[in-house]
Amino acid sequence: MDPVTHTLVGASLAATRLGERTRFAAPALVIGANLPDIDVLSYFRGSDFALGFRRGWTHGVLALVVLPALLAIAFLVWERLRRDRGGTRRPVATGWLIGLCYLATLTHPFLDWLNVYGLRWWMPFSDTWYYGDSIFIMDPWLWLVLGVGWLVGRRATRRLVTISAVVAALLLYLVASRAPGYLPVILPVVLLLLVALLWRPESAGISPQKAAFSGLLAASLFIASMLLLHQATENRLLQQLDQLAGKPIESLMVGAIPANPADWDVVIEQGGRLRHGRFSWLGDRSLHFSDFDQPAASSSDLWLEIVASGQEEGFLSWVRFPWTQINPGDAGRRVNIMDARYARVRTRGFGGAVITLPAKAVDSAGPSH
């Protein structure tokens, strides 16, 4: 999930009574909820390295044992250093602090697993990717319920208003630049969050703790509902696909679409080919294919040459539904590789990569894939 969602989860946990259990509870919950994303530092070694490294070492089972312990130790060391300087402070409940560090950190990989990007639960013991395919990576409904729960009852200080305005502006810019079609959904969400910040619900008997707990409960129910809906959609599609082709399905992705729980993005690998379509529970409840229809690269002889080339290793370890097109220029030696999760036209942006192979390898695969 995006950093906003992770931060809202940590902040909402801190706004409940958990945030009162010990000193450092609030920062431990917020930092812990984002801690596995320390792997973002891998981008300093290049985007391809980061693609192969992220959602692995710092999100896997070993990291989920080590990272929360290191976070708790860091707070305890900081407390010891401060205590040596004198002064009376609220004591640290070590057991609670350690438990909260683990709780917050464990929320992170679960949320990341929910989307089509996936993560590697068993790193470093296994490099296998796992996908929940049930929640879009930036879900406005999670922003809404978690944001309202955290903001209700808080004093609208200048600092909080400024931070909220900056985050809202960044979200709107991100959506406008990458998916402007979703602005009609995002704008009302931002306005509702502003109302939650300015509303004073004391007369209704709603405390900030109750509001934060309600937001977490609503988010949990939404996630559970999407997991169940995803499973129901997948089961229905498997029945339809068996009737349509009769060929075995090698792989199937039923992915969430942003801001629209009723519609699902579908990628199918069947009979050595990749196809894309959309399914909607509000329509005729049937799969409607798009024009995308390409040979699955992973089942071709060319794929062995691509893997053996040693190029774009990060991308190749991450790609889920690879398909290829050979550039007719440069003596036919440049191969474009795309992931049908994200790219159904040739691209060099996210979801695509370009490598150069010996002409013999390309010629043996034909003019295009």
C-alpha positions as a Python dict, from the first residue, in 0.01 Angstrom:
ca = {
    (1, 'M'): (0, 0, 0),
    (2, 'D'): (98, 365, -26),
    (3, 'P'): (274, 547, 263),
    (4, 'V'): (-41, 747, 343),
    (5, 'T'): (-237, 431, 423),
    (6, 'H'): (45, 282, 632),
    (7, 'T'): (86, 607, 826),
    (8, 'L'): (-288, 640, 888),
    (9, 'V'): (-297, 286, 1026),
    (10, 'G'): (-11, 359, 1266),
    (11, 'A'): (-155, 697, 1366),
    (12, 'S'): (-501, 548, 1420),
    (13, 'L'): (-359, 275, 1644),
    (14, 'A'): (-174, 543, 1837),
    (15, 'A'): (-495, 746, 1876),
    (16, 'T'): (-669, 455, 2051),
    (17, 'R'): (-592, 357, 2408),
    (18, 'L'): (-292, 165, 2280),
    (19, 'G'): (-117, 499, 2245),
    (20, 'E'): (-149, 550, 2621),
    (21, 'R'): (1, 218, 2731),
    (22, 'T'): (359, 334, 2754),
    (23, 'R'): (592, 615, 2674),
    (24, 'F'): (694, 618, 2305),
    (25, 'A'): (378, 425, 2214),
    (26, 'A'): (265, 674, 1949),
    (27, 'P'): (596, 710, 1762),
    (28, 'A'): (655, 334, 1788),
    (29, 'L'): (319, 264, 1622),
    (30, 'V'): (365, 521, 1344),
    (31, 'I'): (727, 431, 1270),
    (32, 'G'): (658, 58, 1297),
    (33, 'A'): (371, 82, 1049),
    (34, 'N'): (616, 220, 791),
    (35, 'L'): (935, 42, 899),
    (36, 'P'): (956, -232, 632),
    (37, 'D'): (962, 41, 367),
    (38, 'I'): (1317, 118, 475),
    (39, 'D'): (1397, -79, 161),
    (40, 'V'): (1313, 237, -37),
    (41, 'L'): (1682, 320, 17),
    (42, 'S'): (1757, 55, -245),
    (43, 'Y'): (1661, 312, -512),
    (44, 'F'): (2002, 470, -454),
    (45, 'R'): (2146, 167, -636),
    (46, 'G'): (1910, 212, -930),
    (47, 'S'): (1548, 144, -1012),
    (48, 'D'): (1605, -209, -1145),
    (49, 'F'): (1793, -313, -831),
    (50, 'A'): (1515, -165, -620),
    (51, 'L'): (1249, -352, -817),
    (52, 'G'): (1418, -681, -739),
    (53, 'F'): (1497, -594, -377),
    (54, 'R'): (1183, -423, -251),
    (55, 'R'): (906, -611, -71),
    (56, 'G'): (1155, -886, 0),
    (57, 'W'): (1425, -875, 266),
    (58, 'T'): (1256, -608, 478),
    (59, 'H'): (905, -750, 434),
    (60, 'G'): (976, -1120, 480),
    (61, 'V'): (941, -1342, 784),
    (62, 'L'): (1296, -1287, 912),
    (63, 'A'): (1264, -909, 898),
    (64, 'L'): (931, -926, 1081),
    (65, 'V'): (1114, -1085, 1372),
    (66, 'V'): (1421, -861, 1365),
    (67, 'L'): (1295, -513, 1267),
    (68, 'P'): (1041, -463, 1550),
    (69, 'A'): (1300, -578, 1803),
    (70, 'L'): (1552, -329, 1667),
    (71, 'L'): (1293, -51, 1681),
    (72, 'A'): (1211, -130, 2044),
    (73, 'I'): (1581, -141, 2132),
    (74, 'A'): (1632, 199, 1967),
    (75, 'F'): (1360, 352, 2185),
    (76, 'L'): (1500, 190, 2500),
    (77, 'V'): (1851, 315, 2422),
    (78, 'W'): (1712, 664, 2359),
    (79, 'E'): (1529, 649, 2691),
    (80, 'R'): (1845, 543, 2871),
    (81, 'L'): (2042, 831, 2719),
    (82, 'R'): (1773, 1081, 2816),
    (83, 'R'): (1747, 939, 3166),
    (84, 'D'): (2120, 981, 3221),
    (85, 'R'): (2074, 1353, 3159),
    (86, 'G'): (1839, 1374, 3455),
    (87, 'G'): (1477, 1478, 3486),
    (88, 'T'): (1157, 1294, 3567),
    (89, 'R'): (972, 1133, 3283),
    (90, 'R'): (694, 886, 3239),
    (91, 'P'): (844, 535, 3265),
    (92, 'V'): (863, 301, 2969),
    (93, 'A'): (664, -22, 2995),
    (94, 'T'): (911, -243, 2811),
    (95, 'G'): (667, -527, 2741),
    (96, 'W'): (407, -294, 2596),
    (97, 'L'): (666, -109, 2388),
    (98, 'I'): (797, -431, 2233),
    (99, 'G'): (445, -559, 2168),
    (100, 'L'): (337, -236, 1999),
    (101, 'C'): (648, -236, 1778),
    (102, 'Y'): (559, -585, 1658),
    (103, 'L'): (190, -503, 1612),
    (104, 'A'): (257, -196, 1401),
    (105, 'T'): (527, -359, 1188),
    (106, 'L'): (312, -665, 1116),
    (107, 'T'): (35, -448, 971),
    (108, 'H'): (269, -337, 693),
    (109, 'P'): (331, -661, 499),
    (110, 'F'): (-33, -764, 535),
    (111, 'L'): (-147, -442, 369),
    (112, 'D'): (120, -474, 99),
    (113, 'W'): (16, -832, 25),
    (114, 'L'): (-340, -716, -51),
    (115, 'N'): (-260, -564, -393),
    (116, 'V'): (-143, -699, -728),
    (117, 'Y'): (217, -585, -670),
    (118, 'G'): (253, -855, -406),
    (119, 'L'): (539, -933, -168),
    (120, 'R'): (768, -1219, -69),
    (121, 'W'): (652, -1349, 269),
    (122, 'W'): (931, -1605, 315),
    (123, 'M'): (1236, -1397, 228),
    (124, 'P'): (1524, -1466, 260),
    (125, 'F'): (1436, -1836, 261),
    (126, 'S'): (1223, -1825, -55),
    (127, 'D'): (1198, -1569, -334),
    (128, 'T'): (837, -1661, -421),
    (129, 'W'): (591, -1373, -468),
    (130, 'Y'): (244, -1383, -313),
    (131, 'Y'): (-50, -1167, -421),
    (132, 'G'): (-375, -1077, -244),
    (133, 'D'): (-511, -896, -554),
    (134, 'S'): (-797, -756, -345),
    (135, 'I'): (-721, -389, -270),
    (136, 'F'): (-582, -127, -507),
    (137, 'I'): (-242, 2, -398),
    (138, 'M'): (-384, 353, -336),
    (139, 'D'): (-740, 305, -214),
    (140, 'P'): (-942, 624, -149),
    (141, 'W'): (-1197, 441, 70),
    (142, 'L'): (-922, 338, 311),
    (143, 'W'): (-795, 697, 313),
    (144, 'L'): (-1148, 812, 393),
    (145, 'V'): (-1237, 580, 680),
    (146, 'L'): (-893, 586, 840),
    (147, 'G'): (-850, 961, 785),
    (148, 'V'): (-1191, 1053, 926),
    (149, 'G'): (-1136, 825, 1224),
    (150, 'W'): (-802, 985, 1302),
    (151, 'L'): (-905, 1347, 1241),
    (152, 'V'): (-1240, 1357, 1423),
    (153, 'G'): (-1212, 1532, 1758),
    (154, 'R'): (-859, 1663, 1704),
    (155, 'R'): (-776, 2026, 1760),
    (156, 'A'): (-716, 2193, 1424),
    (157, 'T'): (-376, 2338, 1506),
    (158, 'R'): (-182, 2531, 1246),
    (159, 'R'): (66, 2246, 1222),
    (160, 'L'): (-203, 1981, 1165),
    (161, 'V'): (-384, 2194, 909),
    (162, 'T'): (-58, 2260, 723),
    (163, 'I'): (40, 1892, 718),
    (164, 'S'): (-309, 1792, 606),
    (165, 'A'): (-306, 2052, 327),
    (166, 'V'): (35, 1937, 202),
    (167, 'V'): (-68, 1569, 200),
    (168, 'A'): (-396, 1652, 24),
    (169, 'A'): (-214, 1858, -239),
    (170, 'L'): (37, 1577, -302),
    (171, 'L'): (-241, 1321, -339),
    (172, 'L'): (-434, 1540, -580),
    (173, 'Y'): (-121, 1607, -784),
    (174, 'L'): (-35, 1237, -796),
    (175, 'V'): (-384, 1140, -911),
    (176, 'A'): (-409, 1428, -1160),
    (177, 'S'): (-74, 1339, -1318),
    (178, 'R'): (-122, 960, -1335),
    (179, 'A'): (-495, 887, -1334),
    (180, 'P'): (-697, 1208, -1384),
    (181, 'G'): (-1012, 1006, -1443),
    (182, 'Y'): (-1026, 933, -1070),
    (183, 'L'): (-1023, 1298, -961),
    (184, 'P'): (-1406, 1308, -927),
    (185, 'V'): (-1370, 1041, -658),
    (186, 'I'): (-1060, 1178, -485),
    (187, 'L'): (-1189, 1536, -454),
    (188, 'P'): (-1493, 1442, -239),
    (189, 'V'): (-1268, 1224, -22),
    (190, 'V'): (-1035, 1519, 41),
    (191, 'L'): (-1331, 1748, 119),
    (192, 'L'): (-1477, 1495, 365),
    (193, 'L'): (-1142, 1471, 540),
    (194, 'L'): (-1138, 1849, 569),
    (195, 'V'): (-1485, 1840, 726),
    (196, 'A'): (-1367, 1575, 971),
    (197, 'L'): (-1075, 1798, 1070),
    (198, 'L'): (-1298, 2097, 1136),
    (199, 'W'): (-1590, 1914, 1298),
    (200, 'R'): (-1619, 1925, 1675),
    (201, 'P'): (-1818, 1618, 1785),
    (202, 'E'): (-1795, 1663, 2165),
    (203, 'S'): (-2172, 1709, 2194),
    (204, 'A'): (-2225, 1376, 2021),
    (205, 'G'): (-2011, 1198, 2278),
    (206, 'I'): (-1748, 1089, 2025),
    (207, 'S'): (-1397, 1091, 2169),
    (208, 'P'): (-1083, 1082, 1952),
    (209, 'Q'): (-1014, 731, 2085),
    (210, 'K'): (-1358, 604, 1982),
    (211, 'A'): (-1332, 773, 1643),
    (212, 'A'): (-991, 617, 1573),
    (213, 'F'): (-1112, 272, 1678),
    (214, 'S'): (-1418, 311, 1456),
    (215, 'G'): (-1197, 404, 1162),
    (216, 'L'): (-979, 97, 1214),
    (217, 'L'): (-1287, -123, 1247),
    (218, 'A'): (-1440, 20, 928),
    (219, 'A'): (-1111, -31, 741),
    (220, 'S'): (-1091, -392, 864),
    (221, 'L'): (-1448, -463, 752),
    (222, 'F'): (-1380, -306, 412),
    (223, 'I'): (-1067, -518, 364),
    (224, 'A'): (-1248, -836, 471),
    (225, 'S'): (-1533, -757, 231),
    (226, 'M'): (-1292, -701, -58),
    (227, 'L'): (-1112, -1029, 16),
    (228, 'L'): (-1443, -1214, 6),
    (229, 'L'): (-1555, -1031, -309),
    (230, 'H'): (-1224, -1109, -477),
    (231, 'Q'): (-1264, -1478, -402),
    (232, 'A'): (-1622, -1477, -529),
    (233, 'T'): (-1513, -1300, -850),
    (234, 'E'): (-1229, -1543, -907),
    (235, 'N'): (-1455, -1845, -857),
    (236, 'R'): (-1710, -1709, -1104),
    (237, 'L'): (-1444, -1633, -1365),
    (238, 'L'): (-1288, -1978, -1336),
    (239, 'Q'): (-1626, -2132, -1418),
    (240, 'Q'): (-1674, -1901, -1718),
    (241, 'L'): (-1322, -1955, -1854),
    (242, 'D'): (-1350, -2333, -1836),
    (243, 'Q'): (-1667, -2312, -2043),
    (244, 'L'): (-1517, -2065, -2294),
    (245, 'A'): (-1196, -2240, -2390),
    (246, 'G'): (-1163, -2573, -2219),
    (247, 'K'): (-787, -2516, -2193),
    (248, 'P'): (-607, -2524, -1856),
    (249, 'I'): (-552, -2185, -1694),
    (250, 'E'): (-185, -2144, -1610),
    (251, 'S'): (-236, -1824, -1412),
    (252, 'L'): (-514, -1580, -1327),
    (253, 'M'): (-512, -1232, -1177),
    (254, 'V'): (-835, -1073, -1057),
    (255, 'G'): (-721, -729, -943),
    (256, 'A'): (-904, -446, -773),
    (257, 'I'): (-975, -126, -964),
    (258, 'P'): (-932, 204, -775),
    (259, 'A'): (-1246, 351, -618),
    (260, 'N'): (-1474, 88, -772),
    (261, 'P'): (-1518, -232, -567),
    (262, 'A'): (-1772, -372, -815),
    (263, 'D'): (-1532, -384, -1113),
    (264, 'W'): (-1225, -606, -1144),
    (265, 'D'): (-924, -607, -1374),
    (266, 'V'): (-851, -954, -1515),
    (267, 'V'): (-533, -1099, -1670),
    (268, 'I'): (-536, -1461, -1783),
    (269, 'E'): (-258, -1690, -1896),
    (270, 'Q'): (-428, -1975, -2078),
    (271, 'G'): (-300, -2200, -2352),
    (272, 'G'): (30, -2012, -2367),
    (273, 'R'): (-135, -1674, -2431),
    (274, 'L'): (-210, -1369, -2220),
    (275, 'R'): (-545, -1193, -2238),
    (276, 'H'): (-693, -901, -2049),
    (277, 'G'): (-1051, -819, -1961),
    (278, 'R'): (-1290, -655, -1714),
    (279, 'F'): (-1557, -806, -1493),
    (280, 'S'): (-1834, -609, -1323),
    (281, 'W'): (-2086, -722, -1064),
    (282, 'L'): (-2313, -434, -1170),
    (283, 'G'): (-2335, -539, -1535),
    (284, 'D'): (-2411, -879, -1685),
    (285, 'R'): (-2157, -1042, -1452),
    (286, 'S'): (-1955, -1175, -1742),
    (287, 'L'): (-1594, -1128, -1845),
    (288, 'H'): (-1548, -882, -2131),
    (289, 'F'): (-1214, -916, -2308),
    (290, 'S'): (-1016, -619, -2437),
    (291, 'D'): (-810, -625, -2758),
    (292, 'F'): (-499, -734, -2568),
    (293, 'D'): (-393, -1083, -2676),
    (294, 'Q'): (-23, -1176, -2671),
    (295, 'P'): (188, -1491, -2643),
    (296, 'A'): (308, -1547, -2287),
    (297, 'A'): (680, -1478, -2295),
    (298, 'S'): (760, -1715, -2011),
    (299, 'S'): (657, -2014, -2225),
    (300, 'S'): (877, -1918, -2524),
    (301, 'D'): (1233, -2016, -2615),
    (302, 'L'): (1320, -1646, -2622),
    (303, 'W'): (1252, -1622, -2248),
    (304, 'L'): (1545, -1852, -2173),
    (305, 'E'): (1772, -1619, -2369),
    (306, 'I'): (1630, -1317, -2188),
    (307, 'V'): (1691, -1467, -1844),
    (308, 'A'): (2040, -1586, -1940),
    (309, 'S'): (2135, -1238, -2061),
    (310, 'G'): (2178, -1111, -1704),
    (311, 'Q'): (2008, -782, -1793),
    (312, 'E'): (1724, -621, -1595),
    (313, 'E'): (1751, -891, -1330),
    (314, 'G'): (1536, -695, -1086),
    (315, 'F'): (1254, -660, -1336),
    (316, 'L'): (1273, -1026, -1436),
    (317, 'S'): (1251, -1139, -1074),
    (318, 'W'): (943, -922, -1022),
    (319, 'V'): (749, -960, -1350),
    (320, 'R'): (431, -1169, -1323),
    (321, 'F'): (278, -1179, -1672),
    (322, 'P'): (564, -1108, -1915),
    (323, 'W'): (510, -1047, -2285),
    (324, 'T'): (757, -918, -2541),
    (325, 'Q'): (787, -713, -2857),
    (326, 'I'): (1100, -697, -3067),
    (327, 'N'): (1210, -356, -3185),
    (328, 'P'): (1243, -368, -3566),
    (329, 'G'): (1524, -113, -3550),
    (330, 'D'): (1882, -175, -3437),
    (331, 'A'): (1903, -495, -3645),
    (332, 'G'): (1621, -645, -3440),
    (333, 'R'): (1836, -686, -3130),
    (334, 'R'): (1633, -483, -2878),
    (335, 'V'): (1357, -666, -2693),
    (336, 'N'): (1083, -482, -2505),
    (337, 'I'): (946, -676, -2208),
    (338, 'M'): (619, -572, -2044),
    (339, 'D'): (417, -699, -1749),
    (340, 'A'): (49, -737, -1841),
    (341, 'R'): (-50, -637, -1489),
    (342, 'Y'): (44, -279, -1569),
    (343, 'A'): (133, -253, -1938),
    (344, 'R'): (-78, -374, -2228),
    (345, 'V'): (95, -156, -2484),
    (346, 'R'): (467, -127, -2535),
    (347, 'T'): (619, 103, -2276),
    (348, 'R'): (950, 194, -2119),
    (349, 'G'): (776, 327, -1811),
    (350, 'F'): (661, 134, -1506),
    (351, 'G'): (581, -224, -1597),
    (352, 'G'): (826, -235, -1887),
    (353, 'A'): (1195, -294, -1956),
    (354, 'V'): (1427, -311, -2258),
    (355, 'I'): (1721, -547, -2309),
    (356, 'T'): (1959, -617, -2596),
    (357, 'L'): (2018, -973, -2716),
    (358, 'P'): (2245, -1125, -2977),
    (359, 'A'): (2076, -1117, -3318),
    (360, 'K'): (2068, -1497, -3337),
    (361, 'A'): (1855, -1523, -3023),
    (362, 'V'): (1606, -1270, -3155),
    (363, 'D'): (1593, -1420, -3505),
    (364, 'S'): (1509, -1763, -3365),
    (365, 'A'): (1200, -1618, -3198),
    (366, 'G'): (1052, -1457, -3508),
    (367, 'P'): (977, -1095, -3577),
    (368, 'S'): (761, -1018, -3273),
    (369, 'H'): (625, -1147, -2944),
}
